[in-house]
Amino acid sequence: MKVFVTQVSNDIAGTAAVFDQPVGITDPPIDELLDKVSSKYALVIFAAKRARQINSYNQQVDEGVFEFVGPLVTPEPGEKPLSIALREINRGMLDHEEG
């Protein structure tokens, strides 16, 4: 969501963007993610499971054990496993079964 401020100068009103859209859980947008699953609850479970897999993978890298698949997208510095999982879901890189 952008916030606009009206500026009045010489009887001419204009608008200018003050803030950019926040990043994080809103990128990718929730509406796009909900198109990939049947409900918001399924999205939460799907993303949480994948985030746990990514977290386990990161812990196992030091041990040389690779039981889980690592991130399928290039993680940003300091990006959380849940954000990575949501980006993977949005790009259609993962399959899941509900039930």
Summary of the structure (lengths in Angstrom):
residues: 99
radius of gyration: 19.2
end to end distance: 34.8
largest distance: 68.3
contacts: 214
relative contact order: 0.15
helix: 37%
strand: 12%
